[in-house]
């Protein structure tokens, strides 16, 4: 994604190309590049800037003091991260933001909008869009709580895959996680997840290749 295409993103929805250019100037826009596995923002950091992914992707992770990792979500091209912390600049991050591949990120100092320092003429557009983005993020976290509510690995896996099929409007879809990330996202052991997925393949319920999945309906099994 190029900077001239930003008006197509949720963050700048409703703004003209000229208005976007003005917002980039007044919010101290900066583009940075990261390699796969590089930490972009670290747990405990404080920030006034949100990140908008121009290319690549960002994985949001939480590591406890014993090294246990939980994957909380994936941020793809055109999506934003750290927006909540940018709106509350003194709040320490509870997650790590890690580059999922070669990634370019546009950083914007939106913290100045909420501190009253911004002279941006179009900040109402950003505030409205940030509210909408935050609401969708809350829905995403609610979905994860549904996935992880099952006591069994099969239940968690099927709940997640079924919901992805609904969200993407097809029984053939891709997910943004590799096997380890999916296991961390669902809060299960990777080996146990792989074993359960192998069982689902043998039972003819799921076909899978890397991050591509195809869910078979009952009539397709007959």
Backbone bond lengths (Angstrom), bond angles and torsions (degrees), N, CA, C in turn:
res aa  C-N    CA-C-N  psi(-1)  N-CA   C-N-CA  omega(-1)  CA-C   N-CA-C  phi
1 X - - - 1.460 - - 1.522 109.16 -
2 X 1.329 116.08 133.78 1.453 122.09 177.43 1.528 110.03 -97.57
3 X 1.331 116.33 161.20 1.456 120.54 -177.43 1.531 112.00 -62.97
4 X 1.334 116.82 -28.75 1.463 118.67 179.88 1.526 113.28 -73.87
5 X 1.342 116.30 -6.49 1.461 120.21 178.79 1.528 112.52 -100.74
6 X 1.318 118.17 8.03 1.458 121.14 -172.95 1.518 114.00 -64.52
7 X 1.332 117.33 -25.26 1.465 118.33 -178.42 1.524 112.02 -67.45
8 X 1.337 117.58 -10.81 1.466 121.01 177.29 1.530 112.24 -85.97
9 X 1.332 117.75 -8.39 1.465 120.62 -178.54 1.524 110.63 -84.82
10 X 1.322 115.38 160.93 1.469 120.45 178.62 1.524 111.64 -63.03
11 X 1.333 117.25 -32.99 1.459 120.06 -177.21 1.530 111.81 -65.74
12 X 1.327 116.71 -35.83 1.463 120.36 -176.29 1.523 112.32 -109.30
13 X 1.315 117.25 15.76 1.461 120.59 -178.26 1.532 110.68 -58.31
14 X 1.329 115.61 131.70 1.461 120.80 179.22 1.509 114.07 92.66
15 X 1.337 117.66 -5.58 1.469 121.74 179.00 1.517 109.92 -100.50
16 X 1.320 116.61 146.06 1.460 121.15 176.57 1.526 109.31 -79.30
17 X 1.331 116.92 168.36 1.465 120.48 179.04 1.532 110.66 -61.28
18 X 1.328 116.41 -37.12 1.465 120.58 179.37 1.525 110.70 -67.60
19 X 1.319 116.90 -40.52 1.467 120.73 178.47 1.523 111.28 -66.05
20 X 1.337 116.61 -38.84 1.462 120.37 176.73 1.529 110.15 -61.17
21 X 1.327 116.77 -44.63 1.465 121.02 179.66 1.525 110.83 -59.66
22 X 1.341 116.92 -40.00 1.459 120.68 178.39 1.534 110.84 -65.46
23 X 1.336 117.27 -41.34 1.460 120.60 179.30 1.525 111.32 -65.38
24 X 1.321 117.26 -37.19 1.464 119.96 178.09 1.518 110.78 -61.95
25 X 1.324 115.74 -37.50 1.470 119.32 179.81 1.524 111.59 -69.51
26 X 1.325 116.86 -46.49 1.461 118.47 -172.78 1.531 112.57 -79.98
27 X 1.336 117.79 -13.68 1.467 120.51 179.30 1.531 112.25 -106.79
28 X 1.342 115.48 19.36 1.475 121.64 173.47 1.529 111.75 52.71
29 X 1.327 116.47 53.65 1.465 121.70 -177.78 1.528 111.40 -61.97
30 X 1.326 115.23 139.29 1.462 121.80 178.35 1.526 109.07 -144.25
31 X 1.334 116.94 132.83 1.465 121.87 177.65 1.524 108.63 -103.94
32 X 1.347 115.75 130.40 1.460 120.82 177.75 1.525 109.53 -129.46
33 X 1.331 115.50 152.59 1.462 122.53 -178.61 1.524 110.17 -113.04
34 X 1.334 115.59 145.81 1.463 121.35 -179.23 1.520 109.93 -137.46
35 X 1.335 114.93 148.01 1.454 121.24 174.95 1.522 109.97 -91.21
36 X 1.325 116.91 160.60 1.455 121.81 179.96 1.527 110.51 -55.65
37 X 1.336 115.54 131.47 1.452 121.04 178.62 1.521 114.60 87.08
38 X 1.323 117.17 -7.15 1.468 120.31 -179.59 1.527 109.93 -76.86
39 X 1.321 115.80 136.67 1.466 120.53 179.33 1.521 109.90 -80.26
40 X 1.315 116.15 124.43 1.465 122.46 -179.06 1.525 110.07 -88.96
41 X 1.316 116.56 -49.11 1.457 123.46 174.12 1.522 107.15 -132.43
42 X 1.321 115.53 142.58 1.462 119.95 -173.03 1.531 110.77 -113.70
43 X 1.326 115.11 146.79 1.450 121.73 175.39 1.528 109.78 -50.01
44 X 1.335 116.83 129.83 1.459 121.35 -178.78 1.509 113.80 96.53
45 X 1.358 117.02 -17.42 1.465 119.89 176.62 1.521 110.41 -64.81
46 X 1.320 115.49 158.03 1.463 122.27 170.57 1.520 107.55 -120.16
47 X 1.318 116.78 140.81 1.457 118.97 -176.34 1.517 111.29 -145.56
48 X 1.313 115.45 149.32 1.467 122.56 171.31 1.525 110.02 -104.44
49 X 1.334 116.56 -2.84 1.464 120.25 -173.08 1.523 111.19 -111.51
50 X 1.297 115.79 135.71 1.469 119.87 169.17 1.516 107.79 -93.79
51 X 1.326 115.64 159.71 1.453 120.50 177.59 1.519 110.80 -113.44
52 X 1.320 116.51 136.47 1.464 122.48 174.19 1.526 107.07 -115.40
53 X 1.327 117.37 123.35 1.460 122.15 -175.58 1.532 109.59 -77.01
54 X 1.326 115.98 117.07 1.462 121.01 177.95 1.523 111.20 -87.52
55 X 1.315 117.05 -32.65 1.471 122.02 176.10 1.516 108.22 -159.13
56 X 1.340 116.06 156.11 1.458 119.90 -176.83 1.517 110.93 83.64
57 X 1.317 116.18 -141.34 1.463 120.23 -178.27 1.512 110.80 -169.23
58 X 1.326 115.62 164.81 1.459 122.14 -178.41 1.525 108.89 -131.64
59 X 1.319 116.55 131.59 1.454 122.07 175.61 1.524 109.03 -101.75
60 X 1.324 116.45 132.46 1.461 121.75 177.96 1.520 108.14 -98.27
61 X 1.330 116.80 121.36 1.455 122.29 -173.65 1.525 110.52 -130.41
62 X 1.340 114.64 154.83 1.462 120.35 172.84 1.521 108.40 -129.35
63 X 1.318 116.31 126.12 1.463 122.66 176.93 1.517 108.70 -112.62
64 X 1.349 116.53 127.85 1.457 117.66 176.09 1.527 109.83 -85.68
65 X 1.324 116.36 -179.74 1.458 121.05 -173.91 1.527 112.35 -66.01
66 X 1.349 117.18 -20.04 1.465 121.55 179.12 1.527 112.71 -94.26
67 X 1.327 117.23 3.97 1.450 120.78 176.49 1.512 115.27 88.60
68 X 1.328 117.62 8.35 1.462 120.34 176.90 1.526 109.89 -77.04
69 X 1.314 115.80 129.22 1.464 120.48 -174.48 1.516 111.17 -107.98
70 X 1.334 115.35 136.33 1.458 122.43 173.69 1.517 108.40 -123.43
71 X 1.326 117.00 125.14 1.467 121.34 175.52 1.521 108.13 -88.47
72 X 1.322 116.20 123.00 1.461 121.22 -176.01 1.517 112.92 -98.52
73 X 1.318 117.50 -18.71 1.455 118.34 179.71 1.514 112.28 169.10
74 X 1.335 114.57 174.03 1.461 122.39 179.21 1.516 108.48 -127.87
75 X 1.325 116.64 138.60 1.466 122.43 178.99 1.523 107.87 -114.48
76 X 1.333 116.89 118.50 1.447 121.63 -177.22 1.518 113.50 -98.68
77 X 1.316 115.55 -175.97 1.461 121.79 -178.51 1.531 111.30 -57.48
78 X 1.309 115.98 132.44 1.455 121.52 179.80 1.518 114.47 85.97
79 X 1.335 117.10 -4.29 1.466 121.36 -178.87 1.527 110.01 -103.01
80 X 1.329 115.95 163.90 1.459 120.50 -175.59 1.527 111.34 -116.67
81 X 1.322 115.83 160.21 1.453 122.19 175.05 1.531 108.95 -143.65
82 X 1.321 115.86 160.88 1.471 124.24 -179.62 1.515 112.49 66.64
83 X 1.345 117.44 15.88 1.468 119.34 -178.06 1.522 111.68 -66.35
84 X 1.323 118.25 -35.90 1.463 120.48 179.52 1.525 110.85 -63.95
85 X 1.329 116.52 -43.01 1.458 120.88 -178.75 1.523 111.24 -71.33
86 X 1.331 117.33 -32.41 1.463 120.51 176.82 1.523 110.91 -66.35
87 X 1.334 116.12 -31.85 1.469 120.56 178.00 1.528 111.64 -78.14
88 X 1.343 116.14 -19.53 1.471 122.54 177.61 1.527 107.57 -125.60
89 X 1.331 117.87 72.41 1.471 121.87 -167.97 1.522 115.72 -55.42
90 X 1.324 119.31 -24.58 1.456 120.12 -178.70 1.514 114.24 -87.27
91 X 1.326 117.14 -3.88 1.466 121.67 -175.60 1.522 110.67 -85.30
92 X 1.338 119.34 123.78 1.469 120.51 179.48 1.524 111.95 -71.37
93 X 1.315 115.90 143.21 1.459 121.22 179.34 1.523 110.78 -64.14
94 X 1.331 116.16 140.24 1.458 122.03 176.30 1.528 111.25 -100.16
95 X 1.338 116.77 3.66 1.459 121.19 -176.24 1.518 109.72 -137.58
96 X 1.337 114.86 164.56 1.455 122.02 166.44 1.521 108.14 -101.98
97 X 1.321 116.81 139.12 1.459 121.89 172.77 1.518 107.15 -106.46
98 X 1.343 116.65 115.93 1.463 122.44 -171.05 1.526 109.74 -121.58
99 X 1.326 116.85 135.44 1.466 121.07 178.62 1.524 109.97 -65.61
100 X 1.339 116.62 125.60 1.462 121.57 -179.44 1.524 111.89 -82.72
101 X 1.305 117.17 -12.28 1.461 124.41 178.56 1.516 106.49 -169.67
102 X 1.332 117.94 -166.42 1.461 119.23 172.54 1.517 108.03 -62.00
103 X 1.315 116.47 121.87 1.463 120.91 -167.22 1.520 111.34 -135.49
104 X 1.322 115.60 138.95 1.466 121.79 171.25 1.520 108.48 -113.60
105 X 1.326 115.63 134.50 1.467 121.27 -177.15 1.524 109.66 -127.75
106 X 1.322 115.81 132.57 1.457 122.35 171.79 1.524 108.20 -95.48
107 X 1.324 116.88 120.47 1.458 121.34 178.16 1.529 109.78 -100.45
108 X 1.333 115.38 138.01 1.463 122.05 178.61 1.520 109.38 -130.23
109 X 1.318 116.77 132.94 1.457 121.71 -179.87 1.531 109.21 -84.26
110 X 1.336 115.97 76.29 1.465 119.82 178.83 1.519 111.53 -79.31
111 X 1.341 116.89 -10.62 1.453 119.57 178.01 1.512 112.39 -58.79
112 X 1.331 116.51 -30.02 1.459 119.99 -178.88 1.529 111.81 -68.95
113 X 1.332 117.45 -24.45 1.469 120.33 176.44 1.518 109.84 -64.52
114 X 1.328 115.91 -43.95 1.465 120.28 -174.66 1.523 112.91 -84.32
115 X 1.339 116.89 -12.61 1.461 120.33 175.80 1.519 111.55 -93.90
116 X 1.352 116.59 -3.09 1.454 121.14 179.78 1.513 114.01 81.90
117 X 1.334 117.42 10.45 1.462 120.98 -177.06 1.520 112.74 -89.40
118 X 1.324 117.27 -15.53 1.459 120.50 -172.11 1.522 111.77 -79.92
119 X 1.324 114.61 138.35 1.456 120.22 171.96 1.508 110.77 -107.04
120 X 1.342 115.79 19.61 1.462 121.16 -176.16 1.535 109.76 -67.63
121 X 1.333 116.19 126.14 1.461 121.28 -176.83 1.524 112.36 -72.73
122 X 1.313 116.98 -19.33 1.465 120.52 -172.33 1.524 111.83 -114.45
123 X 1.332 116.30 23.92 1.464 118.90 -175.01 1.518 112.41 -66.64
124 X 1.331 118.70 -22.96 1.463 120.38 178.98 1.523 110.93 -62.37
125 X 1.330 116.46 -35.84 1.469 120.55 177.43 1.523 109.91 -62.21
126 X 1.343 116.04 -45.45 1.459 120.21 -179.19 1.524 111.62 -64.86
127 X 1.312 117.09 -43.99 1.465 120.52 -179.04 1.519 110.75 -61.75
128 X 1.330 116.82 -44.07 1.472 120.99 178.20 1.521 110.83 -60.95
129 X 1.331 116.27 -46.10 1.462 119.99 -178.12 1.522 111.74 -69.14
130 X 1.327 117.70 -36.21 1.458 120.50 177.32 1.524 111.40 -63.35
131 X 1.328 116.52 -37.42 1.464 120.10 177.76 1.525 110.31 -63.06
132 X 1.325 116.37 -42.58 1.461 120.57 179.13 1.525 111.31 -65.43
133 X 1.326 116.85 -42.63 1.465 121.33 179.35 1.523 110.71 -63.14
134 X 1.329 116.37 -43.14 1.466 121.00 -179.92 1.523 110.97 -62.59
135 X 1.333 116.56 -39.82 1.466 120.12 178.81 1.523 110.50 -62.38
136 X 1.339 116.92 -41.81 1.476 119.87 179.29 1.525 111.53 -67.53
137 X 1.344 116.37 -36.26 1.462 119.31 177.23 1.528 110.37 -63.25
138 X 1.327 116.43 -38.63 1.463 119.90 177.59 1.521 111.12 -62.45
139 X 1.332 116.75 -39.35 1.463 120.38 176.36 1.522 111.14 -63.28
140 X 1.328 115.88 -39.40 1.463 120.40 179.79 1.522 110.97 -63.49
141 X 1.327 117.16 -41.47 1.464 120.53 177.59 1.523 111.07 -66.25
142 X 1.336 116.31 -35.23 1.465 119.90 177.02 1.521 110.20 -65.02
143 X 1.316 117.27 -40.30 1.463 120.54 177.90 1.522 110.72 -60.44
144 X 1.336 116.59 -42.98 1.463 119.04 -179.74 1.515 110.82 -61.72
145 X 1.317 117.41 -36.57 1.465 120.08 178.82 1.523 110.61 -64.54
146 X 1.347 117.29 -33.19 1.460 120.40 175.68 1.534 110.43 -67.44
147 X 1.349 116.06 -43.27 1.462 119.59 -179.10 1.521 111.63 -60.25
148 X 1.332 116.29 -41.24 1.464 120.21 -173.39 1.523 113.00 -90.45
149 X 1.332 117.53 3.28 1.472 119.76 -179.64 1.527 112.27 -75.33
150 X 1.345 116.76 -23.19 1.461 119.18 179.30 1.526 110.28 -69.99
151 X 1.332 116.52 145.61 1.458 120.99 179.20 1.518 112.39 -83.16
152 X 1.340 117.21 -11.54 1.458 120.24 -177.92 1.524 110.90 -111.17
153 X 1.334 115.72 152.55 1.462 120.98 177.55 1.516 110.00 -64.73
154 X 1.335 116.91 -40.88 1.462 120.33 178.63 1.526 110.54 -59.54
155 X 1.309 116.46 -44.71 1.450 120.16 -179.37 1.522 112.12 -61.43
156 X 1.325 116.73 -42.65 1.462 120.97 179.60 1.533 110.74 -65.72
157 X 1.335 115.55 -44.53 1.453 120.32 -177.78 1.524 111.43 -65.15
158 X 1.320 116.93 -47.08 1.462 120.08 -179.36 1.527 111.72 -66.61
159 X 1.317 117.11 -36.67 1.462 120.22 177.54 1.521 110.45 -62.01
160 X 1.338 116.42 -44.22 1.469 120.64 -179.98 1.519 111.32 -66.45
161 X 1.334 117.22 -49.04 1.456 120.41 -176.98 1.528 111.88 -65.04
162 X 1.319 116.70 -39.66 1.454 120.69 178.36 1.526 111.01 -62.21
163 X 1.328 115.78 -42.80 1.460 119.55 -179.11 1.526 111.14 -68.03
164 X 1.337 117.27 -36.60 1.454 119.86 177.67 1.530 111.27 -63.75
165 X 1.325 116.45 -38.29 1.459 120.33 177.29 1.531 110.59 -62.14
166 X 1.324 116.43 -41.26 1.467 120.98 178.67 1.527 110.49 -66.65
167 X 1.334 116.99 -47.07 1.457 121.42 -177.15 1.526 112.09 -64.40
168 X 1.353 116.50 -35.36 1.460 120.04 -178.00 1.521 112.88 -94.76
169 X 1.341 116.20 -1.37 1.459 120.52 174.32 1.508 114.93 68.21
170 X 1.326 117.30 26.14 1.461 120.30 -179.06 1.521 109.51 -159.71
171 X 1.338 116.02 147.81 1.463 119.77 175.30 1.524 111.40 -79.01
172 X 1.344 116.88 -7.36 1.465 122.63 176.28 1.525 107.22 -113.23
173 X 1.332 118.33 114.21 1.460 121.21 -171.84 1.524 110.66 -152.33
174 X 1.314 115.46 169.19 1.461 121.50 175.89 1.519 108.68 -117.38
175 X 1.333 116.16 155.81 1.460 121.44 177.13 1.532 108.06 -120.10
176 X 1.338 118.48 157.80 1.468 120.18 -175.65 1.526 114.32 -86.36
177 X 1.334 117.95 9.95 1.461 121.19 -174.55 1.523 111.73 -117.32
178 X 1.345 116.35 147.59 1.455 119.78 165.24 1.532 107.14 -84.21
179 X 1.344 117.53 -177.58 1.467 119.95 -174.32 1.526 112.56 -62.72
180 X 1.336 116.73 -42.67 1.458 118.71 -179.45 1.518 110.97 -65.36
181 X 1.322 116.60 -42.68 1.466 120.34 179.35 1.524 111.29 -64.94
182 X 1.337 116.72 -38.86 1.462 119.87 178.42 1.524 110.23 -64.44
183 X 1.334 116.21 -41.86 1.467 119.84 177.76 1.523 110.50 -61.74
184 X 1.329 116.63 -43.70 1.463 120.30 179.34 1.525 110.73 -65.43
185 X 1.325 117.01 -37.58 1.469 121.14 -179.53 1.525 111.17 -65.82
186 X 1.333 115.91 -39.42 1.464 120.24 -179.57 1.527 112.69 -87.19
187 X 1.329 116.51 -5.54 1.461 119.95 177.69 1.513 113.60 71.81
188 X 1.353 117.03 39.85 1.462 121.09 -178.86 1.523 109.50 -131.99
189 X 1.331 115.56 167.80 1.459 121.52 176.92 1.531 109.85 -74.47
190 X 1.340 115.99 139.55 1.473 119.78 -176.53 1.528 112.13 -62.52
191 X 1.314 117.33 -44.90 1.467 120.13 -179.25 1.520 111.22 -62.21
192 X 1.338 115.89 -42.40 1.462 120.12 178.90 1.525 110.80 -64.99
193 X 1.332 116.69 -36.95 1.466 120.44 177.23 1.522 110.45 -64.56
194 X 1.330 116.73 -45.51 1.465 120.75 179.58 1.527 111.03 -62.07
195 X 1.328 117.44 -39.68 1.468 121.15 178.06 1.527 110.97 -63.26
196 X 1.323 116.36 -42.63 1.461 119.88 -179.80 1.520 111.01 -67.10
197 X 1.326 116.50 -38.12 1.465 120.45 177.91 1.526 110.59 -65.73
198 X 1.328 117.33 -37.16 1.468 121.14 176.38 1.528 110.87 -63.69
199 X 1.333 116.89 -39.58 1.461 120.66 176.45 1.528 111.21 -61.84
200 X 1.320 116.60 -42.94 1.466 120.76 -179.87 1.525 110.92 -64.69
201 X 1.334 116.24 -34.99 1.469 119.61 176.03 1.529 110.17 -65.45
202 X 1.338 116.36 -47.09 1.467 120.45 -178.32 1.529 111.33 -62.64
203 X 1.327 116.09 -33.56 1.467 120.36 178.90 1.524 112.48 -79.85
204 X 1.329 115.69 -4.39 1.460 119.55 177.65 1.513 114.76 75.89
205 X 1.322 117.13 20.21 1.460 120.08 -178.88 1.520 112.55 -91.00
206 X 1.343 116.05 -27.30 1.453 120.85 -174.60 1.526 109.80 -141.03
207 X 1.306 115.89 139.93 1.459 121.51 166.32 1.515 106.94 -114.22
208 X 1.331 116.69 138.54 1.459 119.43 -175.41 1.519 110.32 -146.88
209 X 1.321 115.20 140.25 1.462 122.31 173.25 1.525 106.97 -143.71
210 X 1.326 115.38 111.16 1.455 121.73 -175.22 1.530 108.96 55.43
211 X 1.338 117.99 -118.30 1.471 118.91 -177.68 1.525 112.33 -101.20
212 X 1.341 116.69 14.70 1.463 122.12 177.47 1.534 109.35 -99.85
213 X 1.332 116.51 131.90 1.461 121.07 -177.71 1.529 110.24 -130.03
214 X 1.334 114.36 146.26 1.462 120.82 174.29 1.522 107.49 -134.35
215 X 1.320 116.13 116.96 1.459 120.99 -179.63 1.520 109.44 -93.09
216 X 1.341 115.63 127.89 1.460 120.62 -178.64 1.529 110.00 -91.83
217 X 1.307 115.65 129.80 1.456 120.57 177.67 1.520 109.94 -81.91
218 X 1.306 117.08 163.21 1.460 122.02 -174.11 1.520 111.32 -56.47
219 X 1.350 116.92 -41.92 1.467 118.91 -176.34 1.524 111.84 -68.38
220 X 1.344 117.20 -21.92 1.444 120.48 178.70 1.522 111.79 -77.92
221 X 1.331 116.89 -14.40 1.462 120.99 -178.87 1.527 111.51 -88.97
222 X 1.327 117.14 -12.81 1.470 121.25 -175.77 1.517 110.82 -82.32
